[in-house]
Amino acid sequence: MAILLVDDSLDSRLLIQRLLQEEGHYDFLMAETAAEALKHLGADGSPPAGIVELILMDLELPGMNGIEACRRISDDPRLKDIPVIVVTASSENGSLAAAFQAGAVDYLLKPINSVELSARVRSMLRLKRELDERKRRESELLEVTYRLAAAKSELQRLSALDGLTGITNRGRFDELYASEWKRTARDAGSLSVIMIDIDHFKRYNDHYGHLAGDDCLKRVAWSLRDAVSRPGDSVARYGGEEFVALLPRTDAAGAKTVAEAMRRAVAALGLEHAASSAGRHVSISLGVATVEPGDATTTALLLAAADEALYEAKSGGRNRYCVRELRKSGTSRKERGAGSPLTGDPA
């Protein structure tokens, strides 16, 4: 850490240097003009000559005076925290007032008094180092705050994901479902839910082993997730081999299109399933339910309707979807879905 001495008189600079060296200060930068001082500080765009923690500057300098130099230093965000003690032969109030307004923090009168010089420099260096330490602690605290915020955000993200498949988990689905139900009821729109079950998954586990079963769950989950693309649509693992899709602003026709896209996406995986009665490869059954939320409908009724439609799809041979449209009165309309247990083509 250096002290920058700015004075057009070599004798004055050497005198101040000698007096400060007697107080234990040994690192100095010297400048005859304000322009040279600014260059030492790197204010002109050049690399700084060193790390300066205090400036002693004569007010009367050739070219740019000390007041203007103080203003440029205080206006530079990189330099504004360096204290400037102005040195002057006159205590005339106008010059000192202008210097303080420009950013100077203290002054010394010529001829220099060694005791006063030592006291002022010691005081300014102590304040500067305290300020630097406080800024360091604030910077560390800010960094810790940023890290905690990032960790909290990551924890929230991870807490919303299923540990095995990496897609949305049941808890997060419940939150999204409740929120979308309220929004759909307010906007008088349609809301669809698709319950999805991997056909004969227990047989798959028994035949191929649990590691293969886990891999199957992950690949099916990813294909289901990728089958929905609109903002707001989501797919979650509901439990075991069961998944659920939430489709806001989606009527029955749109939900059927998504269900068939999901069924085909899983079929396209081509995962062998020798123990399935629904085909030679892993397939899914889907229950689609759509509602326009009203006084007689509830979130539980819509899920129950989707579950009933899923049961009907499984009872009808699997590898297909079935649809329930839930009316505002609470009654529902059934519709058989599509899919062949052998080919996976629409019936």
C-alpha positions in Angstrom: 0.0 0.0 0.0 1.5 3.3 -1.1 1.1 6.9 -0.2 0.9 9.2 -3.3 2.7 12.6 -2.8 1.7 15.2 -5.4 3.6 18.5 -5.4 5.5 20.4 -8.1 8.3 21.1 -5.6 10.8 18.2 -5.3 12.0 19.6 -1.9 8.4 19.5 -0.5 7.9 15.9 -1.7 11.2 14.8 -0.2 10.5 16.6 3.1 7.1 14.9 3.5 8.6 11.5 2.5 11.4 11.8 5.0 9.0 12.8 7.8 6.6 9.9 7.1 9.5 7.5 6.8 10.5 8.4 10.3 6.9 7.3 11.3 7.4 3.9 9.6 5.9 4.6 6.2 8.1 3.3 3.4 6.0 2.9 0.2 5.6 6.1 -1.9 4.6 7.2 -5.3 5.7 10.7 -6.5 4.0 13.1 -8.9 4.9 16.6 -10.0 1.5 17.3 -11.6 -2.1 16.3 -11.3 -2.0 14.6 -14.7 1.0 12.5 -13.5 -0.9 11.6 -10.3 -4.0 10.5 -12.2 -1.8 8.4 -14.4 -0.3 6.7 -11.3 -3.8 6.0 -10.2 -4.8 4.5 -13.6 -7.5 7.2 -14.0 -6.4 7.9 -17.6 -7.0 4.3 -18.6 -3.4 3.1 -18.1 -2.5 0.4 -15.6 -2.1 1.8 -12.0 1.4 2.2 -10.8 0.5 0.6 -7.5 -2.2 0.3 -4.8 -2.6 3.8 -3.2 -4.3 4.1 0.1 -3.7 7.8 0.8 -3.0 10.9 -1.3 -1.3 14.1 -0.1 -1.8 16.8 -2.8 -0.7 20.4 -3.1 -3.6 22.6 -4.2 -1.3 24.8 -6.4 -0.1 22.6 -9.3 0.9 23.5 -12.9 -1.9 22.8 -15.4 -4.7 21.1 -13.6 -4.9 22.3 -10.0 -5.4 20.2 -6.9 -9.2 21.0 -6.7 -9.9 19.7 -10.1 -7.7 16.6 -9.5 -9.7 15.9 -6.3 -13.0 16.1 -8.3 -11.8 13.6 -10.9 -10.7 11.2 -8.2 -13.9 11.4 -6.3 -15.9 11.0 -9.5 -14.1 7.8 -10.4 -15.9 4.8 -8.7 -12.5 2.9 -8.5 -10.8 5.8 -6.7 -13.5 7.6 -4.7 -12.6 5.8 -1.5 -9.0 6.9 -1.4 -8.7 9.8 1.1 -7.1 13.0 -0.2 -5.3 15.4 2.2 -4.8 18.7 0.4 -1.6 20.7 1.2 -1.8 24.4 0.9 0.2 27.5 1.9 -2.9 29.5 2.6 -5.9 28.7 4.9 -8.1 31.0 2.8 -11.6 29.6 3.2 -12.6 29.7 -0.4 -9.9 27.3 -1.7 -10.4 24.9 1.2 -14.2 24.9 0.8 -13.8 24.2 -2.9 -11.3 21.4 -2.1 -13.7 19.8 0.4 -16.6 20.1 -2.0 -14.4 18.4 -4.6 -13.8 15.4 -2.4 -10.8 16.2 -0.1 -11.2 14.9 3.5 -8.6 16.9 5.4 -5.9 19.6 4.9 -2.3 20.5 6.0 -0.8 24.0 6.0 2.7 24.7 4.7 5.3 24.8 6.2 4.6 21.2 7.2 4.5 20.5 10.9 5.8 16.9 11.5 3.5 16.2 14.5 0.5 17.4 12.6 1.5 15.5 9.5 2.0 12.3 11.4 -1.3 12.7 13.3 -3.4 13.5 10.1 -1.8 10.7 8.1 -2.2 8.1 10.9 -5.8 9.1 11.3 -6.6 8.9 7.6 -4.9 5.5 7.2 -6.8 4.1 10.1 -10.1 5.3 8.7 -9.2 4.0 5.3 -8.3 0.6 6.5 -11.4 0.4 8.7 -13.4 1.3 5.6 -11.7 -1.3 3.5 -12.3 -4.0 6.2 -15.9 -3.1 6.4 -16.3 -3.2 2.6 -14.5 -6.6 2.6 -17.0 -7.9 5.3 -19.9 -6.5 3.4 -18.7 -8.2 0.2 -18.3 -11.5 2.0 -21.7 -11.1 3.5 -23.2 -10.3 0.1 -21.4 -13.4 -1.4 -22.8 -15.6 1.4 -26.3 -14.1 0.8 -26.0 -14.9 -2.9 -24.9 -18.4 -2.2 -27.7 -19.0 0.3 -30.2 -17.7 -2.2 -28.8 -19.9 -4.9 -28.8 -22.9 -2.5 -32.4 -22.2 -1.4 -33.5 -21.9 -5.0 -31.8 -25.2 -5.9 -33.3 -26.9 -2.8 -36.7 -25.7 -3.8 -36.2 -26.9 -7.4 -35.0 -30.3 -6.1 -37.8 -30.6 -3.6 -40.3 -30.3 -6.5 -38.7 -33.2 -8.5 -39.1 -36.9 -8.2 -35.9 -38.5 -7.0 -35.8 -41.3 -9.6 -37.2 -39.8 -12.8 -36.3 -36.2 -12.3 -39.7 -35.0 -13.4 -42.2 -33.1 -11.2 -43.2 -35.0 -8.0 -46.6 -35.6 -6.4 -46.3 -32.8 -3.9 -45.5 -30.2 -6.6 -48.3 -31.5 -8.8 -50.8 -31.0 -5.9 -49.6 -27.4 -5.7 -49.9 -26.8 -9.4 -53.2 -28.5 -9.6 -54.8 -26.4 -6.8 -53.5 -23.2 -8.4 -54.6 -24.1 -11.9 -58.1 -25.1 -10.6 -58.6 -21.7 -9.1 -57.3 -19.9 -12.2 -59.5 -22.0 -14.5 -62.6 -21.4 -12.3 -61.9 -17.7 -12.3 -61.4 -17.5 -16.1 -64.3 -19.9 -16.9 -62.0 -22.2 -19.0 -61.4 -25.9 -19.4 -59.0 -28.0 -17.4 -57.9 -31.5 -18.2 -56.1 -34.2 -16.3 -54.6 -37.4 -17.6 -53.8 -40.4 -15.3 -51.2 -42.7 -16.9 -50.2 -46.2 -15.8 -47.5 -48.4 -17.3 -49.2 -51.7 -18.4 -48.2 -54.7 -16.3 -45.2 -53.0 -14.7 -45.1 -55.5 -11.8 -44.6 -58.2 -14.3 -41.9 -56.1 -16.0 -40.0 -55.8 -12.6 -40.4 -59.5 -11.9 -39.2 -60.5 -15.4 -36.3 -58.0 -15.9 -35.4 -57.0 -12.4 -35.7 -53.8 -10.4 -32.7 -52.0 -12.0 -34.3 -52.5 -15.4 -37.6 -51.4 -13.9 -36.1 -48.2 -12.7 -34.6 -47.5 -16.1 -38.0 -48.2 -17.7 -39.7 -45.7 -15.3 -37.2 -43.0 -16.2 -37.5 -43.5 -19.9 -41.3 -43.5 -19.8 -41.3 -40.4 -17.6 -39.0 -38.5 -20.0 -41.1 -39.5 -23.0 -44.3 -38.4 -21.3 -42.7 -35.1 -20.3 -41.5 -34.5 -23.8 -44.9 -35.2 -25.2 -46.3 -31.9 -23.7 -44.8 -28.7 -25.0 -47.2 -25.8 -24.1 -46.2 -23.5 -21.2 -48.2 -24.5 -18.2 -48.6 -28.1 -19.1 -46.8 -30.5 -16.8 -46.2 -34.2 -16.2 -45.6 -35.6 -12.7 -44.9 -39.0 -11.2 -48.0 -39.7 -9.2 -46.7 -42.9 -7.4 -45.1 -46.1 -8.4 -45.6 -46.7 -12.1 -48.4 -44.1 -12.3 -48.0 -40.6 -13.8 -50.3 -37.7 -14.1 -50.5 -34.8 -16.7 -52.0 -31.4 -15.9 -53.3 -29.6 -19.0 -54.6 -26.1 -18.2 -56.8 -24.3 -20.9 -57.3 -27.7 -22.6 -60.7 -29.1 -23.6 -61.5 -32.8 -24.2 -60.4 -32.8 -27.8 -57.1 -31.3 -27.0 -56.6 -33.7 -24.0 -57.3 -36.7 -26.3 -54.7 -35.5 -28.7 -52.1 -35.2 -25.9 -53.1 -38.7 -24.6 -52.6 -40.3 -28.0 -49.2 -38.5 -28.4 -48.1 -39.9 -25.1 -49.3 -43.4 -25.9 -47.4 -43.3 -29.2 -44.3 -41.7 -27.6 -44.0 -44.6 -25.1 -44.6 -47.2 -27.8 -41.8 -45.6 -29.9 -39.4 -46.4 -27.1 -39.5 -50.0 -28.2 -38.8 -51.4 -24.7 -39.3 -55.1 -24.8 -41.9 -56.4 -22.4 -42.3 -60.2 -22.8 -44.5 -60.5 -19.8 -47.2 -58.1 -21.0 -50.6 -59.1 -22.3 -51.0 -55.7 -24.0 -48.2 -56.2 -26.6 -44.6 -57.2 -27.1 -43.3 -53.8 -25.8 -43.9 -51.5 -22.9 -47.1 -49.6 -23.3 -49.3 -47.3 -21.2 -53.0 -46.9 -20.4 -54.4 -43.5 -19.9 -57.5 -42.0 -18.3 -58.5 -38.5 -19.6 -60.8 -36.2 -17.7 -61.9 -32.7 -18.6 -64.0 -30.2 -16.7 -65.1 -26.6 -16.6 -64.9 -26.0 -12.9 -68.3 -25.1 -11.3 -70.2 -25.1 -8.0 -70.8 -28.9 -8.2 -67.3 -29.9 -9.2 -64.2 -30.3 -7.1 -60.5 -31.1 -7.7 -61.2 -34.6 -6.2 -64.0 -35.3 -8.6 -61.8 -34.5 -11.6 -59.0 -36.8 -10.4 -61.6 -39.5 -9.6 -63.0 -39.2 -13.1 -59.5 -39.5 -14.6 -58.9 -42.5 -12.4 -62.2 -44.1 -13.5 -61.3 -43.5 -17.1 -57.9 -45.1 -16.6 -59.5 -48.2 -15.0 -61.8 -48.5 -18.0 -58.8 -48.3 -20.4 -57.1 -51.0 -18.5 -60.2 -53.1 -18.3 -60.7 -52.7 -22.1 -57.4 -54.3 -23.0 -54.8 -51.6 -22.0 -52.5 -49.7 -24.4 -55.3 -47.2 -25.0 -57.0 -44.1 -23.5 -60.6 -43.5 -22.3 -62.2 -40.2 -21.6 -64.6 -38.7 -19.1 -66.0 -35.2 -19.5 -67.1 -33.9 -16.1 -69.9 -31.4 -16.4 -70.5 -28.5 -14.0 -73.4 -30.4 -12.5 -70.9 -33.1 -11.4 -72.2 -35.7 -13.9 -69.9 -37.1 -16.5 -69.9 -38.4 -20.1 -67.9 -41.4 -21.0 -66.0 -41.9 -24.3 -63.9 -44.9 -25.3 -60.4 -44.2 -26.4 -58.0 -45.5 -29.0 -55.3 -48.0 -29.2 -54.7 -51.6 -30.1 -53.1 -53.9 -27.6 -51.2 -55.6 -30.4 -50.0 -52.8 -32.7 -50.5 -49.6 -30.8 -52.4 -48.1 -33.7 -55.6 -46.1 -33.2 -58.6 -48.4 -33.2 
